[in-house]
Structures are given as structure tokens and as C-alpha cells.
Amino acid sequence: MNMALTGLVMWLAIVDLPIGTELKYAGTLNQQTPSGVVEAKSFTIDVISLNDDDGNLQWVYHVEERGGGWGWPERVGMIPNPKSPAIRSRLMGILLAHEGQQYPVAIRSPLFEFQEKLVPQAAWSDGRRDYVVTRPRKIMNRDCFQIDVSSNLGRSQTLVVEAISGIVISLDERVFVGRGVEFQLKLELQSQTQLADGDLAKNRQVWDSLLAIQTRLNRTGEQKVLELTSDQVSRLRQDLPRIEKEAEGTSWSRIVASIARDLQQQQKRLDGVAGLEKKLVGQAAPKWMLKRTDGTMVTDETFKDQVVVLHFWQYRGEPLSEPYGQIGYLDFLYSKRKKLGLAVVGVNVDERFANPQQAGAATRSMKSLLEFMKIGYEMTMDDGSVLAEFGDPRAQAAPLPLWIVIGHDGRVAHVHTGFYSIKPDEGLKLLDDAVVEALRHQKAQ
């Protein structure tokens, strides 16, 4: 039988993978350096085919990252099935920390979306990438094809795909992050098993529970920081014993263990934030002095007898990732309230300002962001010293930004850490309410 006929027979023999198929992958992300290859991250991916309440096939996954990464809700999801597209599918991926920044790295689906095109020497394009079937391969006793994938930047992926099932057996991909730093992403299938009926039902139960939590937390798959409210922590703590029992004996138990560890950190953060608010609100604000990008100084005395919002955040030009510290909403609030006497001071927290050799780069990065965002309020620089006077929330596992409202009397009227929960038509309503209350108090005095 010639090669073309062999490929045709394989194509005709395409089969659907049965419900309960479990695929386990291992992957690495390695950086290409002048001195050689350095491993930046390793990870595993478990993929399971389940059926929903209507009997439709759905492929669900969970990712385990070593060396930091996404919060647990972003490591659980549903991937598109080429033969039965999922409604709530999302990009599967990992989160890479590189040079002090975090970069999402997408990973292609383990179900090859062009399985029907797998015949020898086939070539096609999806409008973004070109695909060429280069040769047949025998991997793990499976009949496979190797596919080279390229774009206008050159070859980007080499795939080995099983012809009969469309399962990706291995992936080798060039990935670029930051200023064109090259990494090599590798993914290999470790095992394929078939779940027994009892195990299938158990996996479906865990998935339903995790999906319900993910939906309740409104996780879109893009949030890099996992911040839960006190009510959410309390509700999740109540649900955890049940989910731990559901996950016993399944691969989901690792994700559930991550939830338990995260709950401890979330409680620590909430306790720290509560302590910060208790320490500051109603008390005289610490004295502060900050430098503008032009070298002039601004101090608490500059805005004496005014209501002031201090916004501590990392104002850096790269990477520009939403929600940009919510500074667009803050700038809108300032433009709306400045006629009433409100002053807003953005504080770029960057430890590099304390190092003469690095301060220039930190300033340039800040200016790049300011040129992009066209901010109208005061902008200043802090190496962390002023933030420490108020209380650095990062020491309590809470992220920046930190928002401080100081009344005309010099006392702290409002404190908030992290991003505000907002509606697009309301903006920073909680902050605006605090500002308006402080302005009313000022007018009454």
C-alpha cells in the first residue's frame, strides 16, 4: 500500500474518543540563553472527556504549575472540542514570571482541530498560520503525523498528532515574551487511560463543583491575582470539606489541595488588610514627600486643607496589562471632582528608584506608561519608603494598588487594597463615595 493510500485509510478510520478518556501531559518552558538552555517552568496537564446533563461531550482540564503561576480558578477549564465545540471553552495556559513581570503563555488544545486534513504531504492555512504534514511517525505504538506550523515570523510549532484520534502526542513551540526573549515550550503525552463508570461519575461531580465555584467567583480566565472577599472566603471554606471528599482518589485532588492552601493565604490577606484599615482610618496620615518626574518635589503640605487621594501602584510601561491599576477610572473621577478641590497623586512604587544605576530605566518605563495613558493628575515616584510609612499591603499577601483618601484635616478617611469591584457605568463608586463624603466634611468645616 503506498503512502497516500495509507493516509487515506487512516483518515477514513477516524474515531471519536469515548467518554471517560483521561490524557496526562507533562510540559516544560525553557529559556534560550547564550550559555545554553535554562528551565523556567515545568507543568502537568490532565484532560478528561465528560458528558454534560444533555449528553454532550465536553473536554475539561486542570493544570499544575511548578514555580508559581495562575491562581487555581485559572488552572481549571473546558477546552474546545473540534467535533463538538464547547460553549464555555477558554484558552489553556500557564503564567510565566520573567524579569519581574508575569506573562500568560497559551497552550494549544491537545485535540488537533484539523484532524480531517491529516494525509501525507497535505498543506493548508487557517488565515493566521500555515500547516504542512511533513512525514508519518510511529510514537508510543501509535500511527502519527508530524506537522510543521509557521507564520510570517517563521516556523513556530512542530506537532506530532495521532491520525486516528486527533490527539496531540507532542508539541515543540517557540514562544517570545517581553522584548523578544525566546523560550521553548514542550509538551508530551504521558498516558491515556479509560475511566471506569464509577470514576467517571466521581470526576464529573468534582468538575461540576469546581465550575460552580469558578462561575460564582466570576473568573474569566484572565485574572492574574486571586482576591476573594470575606464572604467568598467564608462560603468557599464551607464548601471545601465536601469538595475534598469528592476529589479523593482523582487527579483533581491536587487542585483541591491548592484551594485549601489558597484559603489560608486569603485569610492572611484579609486579616492584614483589616489591620491596615484599623491602623490608618481616623488617624493623622503620615508625613510624606515624593518626587515628580521633572525632579521637583510634592509633599503633604502641597495639598494642605485639601482632600487628597494617594494611589500607590506600579506605574510601568511594560507589560501594559489591564486593568492598568484602574487608573483610567481614577483619572475620570479626578476630572469630575477636581473643581470641588480634590487632588489625586499617583505614586509609582518601584524599588529601582533607590538604585542610581537603575533609576533611569525605572523613570523611562514610567514615562512610557504616562504617554500611553495621558493621565491628568499628579504623578510621583517612590522607592517603597513612603508606601512603608502607610503600610505595604504586599507584606500581608495583599496586592497593590493601595488607595488612601486623606481628608482636609490630614486624617485618613478611607483605605482600600487591590482593585475595586466596579460596573462600567459606575466607575470607582466606593472610592467616589469616600471622596464625596470627605469633600462634604470639608465644606461643613
PEWOTA-V866609 format. One record per helix or strand. SS is the DSSP state (H for helix, E for strand). FROM is the first residue (numbers start at 1). LEN is the number of residues. Records with the same first field share a line. If there is no record, write none. Layout:
SS=FROM-LEN / FROM-LEN
This chain:
H=3-10 / 72-4 / 115-3 / 197-20 / 230-18 / 253-28 / 300-4 / 324-17 / 351-4 / 356-18 / 385-6 / 393-4 / 429-16
E=21-13 / 36-16 / 57-10 / 76-4 / 89-1 / 92-7 / 101-7 / 111-1 / 123-3 / 130-10 / 142-10 / 154-9 / 167-11 / 181-14 / 284-1 / 289-3 / 297-3 / 307-7 / 342-8 / 378-5 / 402-5 / 411-7 / 423-1 / 427-1
